[in-house]
Amino acid sequence: MGDIKTYDMLIDGEWVGASDGQTFDSISPGTGDVWCKIPEATADDVDRAVRAAHTAFTKGPWASMTPTQRGHCLRRLADLLADKSEDLGRTESIDSGKMFKETRWQAKYIAEYFHFYAGCADKVSGETLPIDKPDIFAFTKREPLGVVAAVVPWNSQLFLVAVKIGPALAAGNTVVLKASEHASAAMLEFGELIEEAGFPPGVVNIVSGHGDPCGRVLTGHPLVARISFTGGPNAARHVLENSKRNFAEVSLELGGKSPFIVFEDANIESAVNASIAGIFGATGQSCVAGSRLYLHEDIADEFLERMTEMARNIQIGDPLVEETQMGPLCTQGQLDHIKAEVAHAESEGGKVLAGGKQPEGLGGLFYEPTIIECPRQDLRIVDTELFGPVLSVQRFKTEEEVLELANDSEHGLAAGIFTQNSARSLRMSSAVNAGIVWVNTYRMVSPIAEFGGNKGSGYGREAGFQAIYDYTRPKTVWMNTSDEPMANPFVMR
């Protein structure tokens, strides 16, 4: 127990434990062992963090910084993040089970997001209005909202932090960031870079804990002006309920069950590789995982033969080992849920083509890459987000049929389309009800491109230049340019 590290939270520029001293264990999914302790924030701790952020927004040096100066802070943060990507990636892998080669690359790449928003900071502008009144000069200016509550899940947490706090800080807001109760360590280590980058105390605060009280108090706090939430739909409903107390603006990204459509003219090798990456990359623990595979009947057999062969040969094991290709799941709850849903799919007529069980000889929360052919769209597994390496497969005959199948979902985050017919790709990308559509590729991201979902996958967009405007509100200013006195209000002309 002496080797187990205890982390602190960042509140008002100070590193502190929970005010009542409570912590909770963080278990490394690759071993099943407790490896660190995380503070369990109290309601008072969260209140202190929000009030610190509000003070920093209204009175601190951050409030008087120019947009260009804010950009300098973000640029320094980006450089530090790139330098520390190895350490942050390793911590995230130990804590979440994600592949080290992925987490270190992701930590380094998201530095580009902070560089992007550093450049955006002094590009936000209003407009002059061609007003229909004589002797009046009217214009708008964009102003920051205030305190932003940023709530992120454990998967891709540093990336999600970048797309939330990057535009929020560039616009001049302050932030209280809630780390997930699963795999909080990398988020808390990230806070050290905030300090080193020169952000004044209270501008970024990082708290850790469970939904109640930590998340509840944060999202319902009267000083919070905007909530940016990524997570599951059940938690989102609580967030919306909490926001009734403060009327905060809310954006939600709630995951998906993304269709991956392969037509008969597709490059099969490319499509198979993309589908493998889309569902088994990150152990399927991705909001945009291509977990519904739709294959044209003319190429389905060949495609599945290639894909099942690749799936059976994926190297499962320690996420810190370079040769490993797929690591463990993050939580026991995920593993239990996947086991139950796979069994239920089989009872409904689904056929397991690969995987379907835990691998032998491995401790930890591992599950084999699994492919299930489903005879019907109404199997529960087809539209249930498992957040794991499980793929449902169906066959189709026509474009009209597969479009109906793809859109027959409560989700609408992402979609993949593989075809060499450019007209079809344009038709399908327009007709599929999803916020992101990849054509002949998958899981591509960039700070320049917005992402977000439709339907049950939430609302609002993150990344891209437009995101910075979502963290501001317009103010309209009317100026009378005439030297004449105002007219008598009781004399109508």
C-alpha positions in Angstrom: 0.0 0.0 0.0 3.0 2.3 0.5 3.6 2.3 -3.2 0.1 3.5 -4.0 0.1 7.1 -5.1 -2.5 9.5 -3.8 -3.5 12.3 -6.1 -4.7 15.8 -5.3 -7.2 18.2 -7.1 -6.4 21.6 -8.5 -8.6 24.3 -7.0 -7.8 28.0 -7.1 -4.1 27.3 -8.0 -3.6 25.0 -5.0 -3.2 21.2 -4.9 -5.7 19.9 -2.3 -7.3 16.6 -1.2 -11.0 16.3 -0.5 -11.9 18.6 2.4 -13.1 15.5 4.4 -10.1 13.5 3.4 -12.1 10.9 1.5 -10.5 9.1 -1.5 -11.5 6.2 -3.8 -9.4 3.5 -5.4 -8.4 3.5 -9.0 -8.0 0.0 -10.4 -5.7 -0.7 -13.3 -7.8 -2.8 -15.8 -4.7 -4.6 -17.1 -3.9 -6.2 -13.7 -7.1 -5.7 -11.6 -5.0 -4.1 -8.9 -5.4 -0.8 -7.1 -2.6 1.4 -8.3 -3.6 4.9 -7.0 -6.1 6.8 -4.9 -8.2 9.7 -6.1 -9.8 12.5 -4.0 -13.6 12.2 -3.6 -14.7 15.9 -3.9 -17.3 17.1 -1.5 -20.0 19.6 -2.3 -18.0 22.2 -0.5 -14.9 21.4 -2.6 -16.9 21.8 -5.9 -18.4 25.0 -4.6 -14.9 26.4 -3.8 -13.7 25.4 -7.3 -16.7 27.2 -9.0 -16.3 30.3 -6.9 -12.6 30.4 -7.6 -13.3 30.2 -11.3 -15.9 33.0 -11.0 -13.5 35.2 -9.1 -10.8 34.6 -11.8 -13.3 35.5 -14.5 -14.5 38.7 -12.9 -11.6 40.1 -10.9 -8.4 38.2 -11.5 -5.6 39.0 -14.0 -7.3 36.7 -16.5 -10.2 39.1 -16.8 -7.9 41.9 -17.9 -5.7 39.8 -20.3 -6.0 40.6 -24.0 -7.1 37.8 -26.4 -3.5 37.6 -27.7 -2.2 37.1 -24.1 -4.7 34.3 -23.6 -3.5 32.7 -26.8 0.1 32.8 -25.5 -1.0 30.8 -22.4 -2.7 28.2 -24.6 0.4 28.0 -26.9 2.6 27.3 -23.9 0.2 24.6 -22.7 0.3 23.0 -26.2 4.1 22.9 -26.1 4.2 21.4 -22.6 1.6 18.8 -23.6 3.7 17.7 -26.5 6.8 17.4 -24.3 4.9 15.5 -21.6 2.9 13.2 -23.9 5.0 10.1 -23.0 4.3 10.5 -19.3 0.7 11.4 -19.6 0.1 8.6 -22.1 1.7 6.0 -19.8 -0.5 7.2 -16.8 -3.6 7.1 -18.9 -2.8 3.5 -20.1 -2.2 2.2 -16.6 -5.3 3.9 -15.4 -7.7 3.1 -18.2 -6.3 0.1 -20.0 -5.9 2.0 -23.3 -3.0 1.1 -25.5 0.1 3.1 -24.6 1.1 3.6 -28.2 -2.3 5.2 -28.8 -2.4 7.3 -25.6 1.0 8.8 -26.0 0.3 9.6 -29.7 -3.1 11.1 -28.8 -1.6 13.2 -26.0 1.0 14.6 -28.4 -1.5 15.2 -31.2 -4.0 17.1 -29.0 -1.3 19.7 -28.6 -2.4 20.8 -32.1 -5.9 21.6 -30.7 -4.4 24.0 -28.2 -2.2 25.6 -30.8 -5.3 25.9 -33.0 -7.3 27.7 -30.3 -4.3 29.8 -29.3 -4.5 31.2 -32.8 -8.2 31.6 -32.6 -8.2 33.6 -29.4 -7.7 37.0 -31.1 -9.8 36.2 -34.2 -13.2 36.4 -32.5 -15.1 39.5 -33.7 -18.5 41.0 -33.9 -20.1 43.0 -36.7 -21.3 46.4 -37.7 -25.0 46.4 -38.3 -26.6 48.3 -41.3 -29.3 49.6 -38.9 -32.5 51.1 -40.2 -32.4 54.2 -37.9 -30.9 57.6 -38.7 -27.9 58.8 -36.7 -27.4 55.5 -35.0 -24.3 53.4 -35.1 -25.0 49.8 -34.0 -22.6 46.9 -33.6 -22.2 43.6 -31.9 -19.3 42.3 -29.8 -18.7 38.7 -28.5 -18.2 38.3 -24.8 -17.3 35.2 -22.8 -20.0 33.4 -20.8 -18.3 33.0 -17.5 -17.7 29.7 -15.6 -17.8 26.6 -17.8 -18.4 23.2 -16.3 -16.6 20.6 -18.5 -17.5 17.0 -17.7 -15.5 14.3 -19.5 -15.6 10.5 -19.5 -12.5 8.3 -19.0 -12.0 7.4 -22.6 -10.1 9.9 -24.8 -10.2 12.2 -21.8 -7.3 14.4 -22.8 -8.7 14.8 -26.3 -12.1 15.7 -24.9 -10.5 18.2 -22.5 -8.8 19.9 -25.4 -12.0 20.3 -27.5 -13.8 21.7 -24.4 -11.4 24.0 -22.6 -9.4 25.0 -25.7 -12.2 27.2 -27.1 -13.6 28.1 -23.7 -10.3 29.5 -22.5 -9.5 31.2 -25.9 -12.8 33.0 -25.6 -11.9 34.3 -22.1 -14.0 31.9 -19.9 -12.8 30.1 -16.8 -13.3 26.4 -16.3 -14.1 23.7 -13.7 -13.2 20.4 -15.1 -14.6 17.2 -13.6 -12.5 14.1 -14.2 -14.3 10.8 -14.6 -14.5 8.6 -11.5 -12.9 6.0 -13.8 -9.3 6.7 -14.7 -8.9 10.2 -13.2 -5.1 10.2 -12.8 -4.1 11.6 -16.2 -6.5 14.4 -15.9 -5.0 15.4 -12.5 -1.5 15.2 -13.9 -2.6 17.4 -16.8 -3.4 20.1 -14.2 0.4 20.4 -13.5 0.8 21.7 -17.1 -1.9 24.3 -16.5 0.2 25.8 -13.7 3.4 25.6 -15.7 1.8 27.2 -18.7 1.2 30.4 -16.7 -2.6 30.4 -16.3 -3.5 32.5 -13.3 -5.0 30.7 -10.2 -8.7 29.7 -10.6 -8.8 29.9 -14.4 -8.7 26.1 -14.7 -9.8 24.0 -11.7 -9.9 20.2 -11.8 -12.1 18.2 -9.4 -12.6 14.4 -9.1 -15.4 12.3 -7.8 -18.6 10.6 -8.6 -21.8 11.9 -10.0 -23.2 12.7 -6.6 -22.2 15.0 -5.1 -19.4 16.1 -7.4 -21.2 16.2 -10.8 -24.6 17.2 -9.4 -23.2 20.2 -7.5 -21.0 21.3 -10.4 -23.7 21.2 -13.1 -26.3 22.8 -10.9 -24.2 25.5 -9.4 -25.7 29.0 -9.8 -22.4 30.5 -11.0 -22.0 28.0 -13.9 -22.9 29.6 -17.2 -22.3 26.7 -19.6 -22.1 22.9 -19.3 -20.2 20.9 -21.8 -20.9 17.2 -21.1 -19.6 14.0 -22.8 -20.9 10.7 -21.4 -24.0 8.5 -21.3 -27.6 9.4 -21.8 -28.7 8.5 -18.3 -26.1 10.9 -16.8 -27.1 13.5 -19.4 -30.6 13.5 -18.1 -29.4 14.3 -14.6 -27.3 17.1 -16.1 -30.3 18.6 -17.9 -32.3 18.4 -14.7 -29.5 20.1 -12.7 -29.2 22.8 -15.3 -32.8 23.9 -14.5 -31.4 25.5 -11.4 -28.9 27.8 -13.2 -30.3 28.0 -16.7 -26.8 27.2 -18.0 -26.3 26.6 -21.7 -25.7 22.9 -22.3 -24.1 20.9 -25.0 -24.2 17.0 -25.0 -22.2 14.3 -26.7 -23.7 11.0 -25.8 -22.0 8.3 -27.8 -23.4 6.3 -30.6 -24.0 3.1 -32.5 -22.4 4.0 -35.7 -23.2 2.2 -39.0 -20.3 1.1 -41.2 -21.6 0.5 -44.7 -19.7 -1.4 -47.3 -21.0 -1.5 -50.9 -20.2 -4.1 -53.5 -17.7 -1.8 -55.4 -15.7 -1.0 -52.3 -12.0 -1.7 -51.9 -12.4 -4.6 -49.6 -8.9 -4.6 -48.2 -9.3 -0.9 -47.2 -12.8 -1.4 -45.8 -11.7 -4.4 -43.7 -8.8 -2.6 -42.2 -11.0 0.4 -41.5 -13.7 -1.7 -39.9 -11.1 -3.5 -37.7 -9.8 -0.1 -36.6 -13.3 1.3 -36.2 -14.5 -1.4 -33.8 -11.4 -3.0 -32.2 -9.2 0.1 -32.0 -9.2 1.4 -28.4 -10.9 -2.0 -27.5 -14.1 -0.6 -29.0 -14.3 2.0 -26.2 -14.9 4.9 -28.5 -18.0 7.1 -29.0 -17.6 6.7 -32.7 -16.9 3.0 -32.8 -18.3 1.5 -36.1 -20.2 -1.1 -34.2 -22.9 -1.8 -36.8 -21.5 -3.3 -40.0 -23.7 -3.5 -43.1 -22.3 -5.6 -46.0 -23.6 -5.8 -49.5 -24.6 -9.4 -50.0 -22.3 -9.8 -53.1 -19.1 -9.2 -51.0 -20.3 -10.2 -47.5 -18.7 -13.7 -47.5 -15.3 -12.6 -48.7 -15.4 -9.6 -46.3 -16.3 -11.7 -43.3 -13.7 -14.3 -44.1 -11.0 -11.7 -44.2 -12.2 -9.8 -41.1 -12.7 -12.8 -38.9 -9.3 -14.1 -39.7 -7.8 -10.7 -38.7 -9.9 -10.5 -35.6 -8.8 -13.9 -34.4 -5.2 -12.9 -34.7 -5.3 -9.6 -32.8 -2.7 -9.7 -30.0 -4.5 -9.1 -26.7 -2.6 -8.2 -23.6 -0.7 -5.6 -21.5 -1.5 -2.1 -22.9 2.0 -0.9 -22.1 3.7 -3.5 -24.3 4.4 -2.2 -27.8 3.5 -5.5 -29.5 0.0 -5.6 -27.9 -2.8 -4.7 -30.4 -5.8 -4.6 -28.0 -5.9 -4.0 -24.3 -8.5 -4.6 -21.6 -11.9 -2.9 -21.0 -11.8 -0.1 -18.4 -14.4 -1.3 -15.9 -15.9 -4.5 -14.6 -19.4 -3.1 -15.3 -18.5 -2.9 -19.1 -17.3 -6.5 -19.0 -20.4 -7.8 -17.3 -22.7 -5.8 -19.7 -20.9 -7.2 -22.8 -21.2 -10.7 -21.6 -24.9 -10.4 -20.9 -25.6 -8.7 -24.3 -23.6 -11.2 -26.3 -25.5 -14.1 -24.6 -28.8 -12.4 -25.3 -27.9 -11.8 -28.9 -27.2 -15.6 -29.3 -30.5 -16.3 -27.7 -32.2 -14.1 -30.3 -30.5 -15.9 -33.2 -27.2 -14.1 -33.5 -24.3 -16.2 -34.7 -20.9 -15.6 -33.2 -18.3 -15.6 -36.0 -15.3 -14.7 -33.8 -14.6 -14.1 -30.1 -17.6 -14.1 -27.8 -15.7 -14.8 -24.6 -12.9 -13.7 -22.3 -9.4 -14.9 -23.5 -7.9 -17.7 -21.4 -4.7 -17.1 -19.4 -5.1 -13.4 -18.9 -6.0 -11.6 -15.7 -7.7 -8.2 -15.9 -10.7 -7.1 -17.8 -10.1 -8.6 -21.2 -12.6 -9.6 -23.8 -12.0 -11.1 -27.2 -12.6 -9.2 -30.5 -16.1 -10.4 -31.2 -18.1 -10.5 -34.5 -21.8 -11.4 -34.4 -23.9 -11.9 -37.5 -27.4 -10.8 -36.9 -30.3 -12.2 -38.9 -32.6 -9.2 -38.1 -32.4 -5.5 -37.3 -34.5 -5.9 -34.2 -31.9 -7.8 -32.2 -31.2 -5.8 -29.1 -27.5 -5.8 -29.7 -27.9 -3.9 -33.0 -28.8 -0.6 -31.3 -27.3 -1.1 -27.8 -24.0 0.7 -27.2 -21.7 -1.8 -25.6 -18.6 0.3 -25.5 -16.4 -2.7 -26.2 -15.0 -4.8 -29.0 -18.3 -6.3 -30.2 -19.5 -5.9 -33.8 -22.9 -6.7 -35.1 -23.1 -7.6 -38.9 -26.0 -7.6 -41.3 -26.3 -8.0 -45.0 -28.2 -5.8 -47.5 -29.2 -5.8 -51.1 -29.9 -2.2 -52.1 -28.9 1.3 -51.3 -32.4 2.1 -50.1 -32.5 -0.9 -47.8 -29.2 -0.1 -46.1 -30.1 3.6 -45.7 -33.2 2.6 -43.9 -31.3 0.2 -41.7 -28.5 2.7 -40.9 -31.0 5.4 -39.9 -33.1 2.9 -37.8 -31.4 3.9 -34.6 -31.8 6.1 -31.6 -28.2 7.2 -32.1 -26.7 9.6 -34.7 -23.1 10.3 -34.0 -21.0 8.9 -36.9 -21.2 6.7 -40.0 -18.7 5.1 -42.4 -19.4 4.6 -46.1 -17.2 2.5 -48.4 -17.8 2.8 -52.1 -15.9 3.9 -55.2 -19.1 5.4 -56.7 -18.7 9.2 -56.0 -22.4 9.9 -56.7 -23.5 7.3 -54.3 -21.0 8.5 -51.6 -22.6 12.0 -51.9 -26.1 10.7 -51.8 -25.4 8.5 -48.8 -23.4 11.1 -46.8 -26.3 13.5 -47.2 -29.0 10.9 -46.3 -27.4 9.2 -43.3 -28.6 10.8 -40.1 -25.3 11.4 -38.4 -23.2 14.3 -37.3 -20.0 12.9 -38.8 -19.7 10.8 -42.0 -16.4 9.3 -43.1 -16.2 8.1 -46.7 -13.5 5.5 -47.5 -11.8 6.2 -44.2 -12.8 6.1 -40.5 -12.0 7.7 -37.1 -10.3 10.8 -38.6 -10.2 13.9 -36.4 -8.7 17.4 -36.7 -8.9 20.6 -34.7 -10.2 22.2 -37.9 -13.2 19.9 -38.2 -16.3 20.1 -36.0 -17.8 16.9 -34.6 -21.0 16.1 -32.7 -24.1 14.0 -32.9 -27.8 14.0 -33.9 -30.8 12.4 -32.2 -29.9 10.4 -29.1 -26.2 11.1 -29.6 -26.7 14.7 -28.3 -26.5 18.2 -29.6 -23.9 20.9 -30.0 -20.6 20.7 -31.8 -17.0 20.6 -30.6 -13.7 21.5 -32.4 -13.4 23.8 -35.4 -13.3 27.5 -35.3 -17.1 27.8 -34.8 -16.8 26.2 -31.3 -15.2 29.3 -29.9 -18.4 31.2 -30.7 -20.3 28.7 -28.7 -18.4 29.9 -25.6 -19.4 33.5 -26.2 -22.6 35.5 -26.4 -23.2 38.5 -28.6 -23.8 42.0 -27.1 -25.5 44.6 -29.2 -24.4 48.2 -28.7 -26.5 51.2 -30.0 -24.8 54.6 -30.2 -26.6 57.8 -31.1 -24.2 59.9 -33.2 -26.4 63.0 -33.4 -25.7 66.1 -31.3 -29.5 66.9 -31.2 -31.3 66.0 -28.0 -33.6 63.0 -27.9 -37.1 63.8 -29.1 -40.0 64.3 -26.7 -41.2 60.8 -26.1 -44.8 62.0 -26.0 -44.8 63.6 -29.4 -45.1 61.0 -32.1 -43.7 61.8 -35.6 
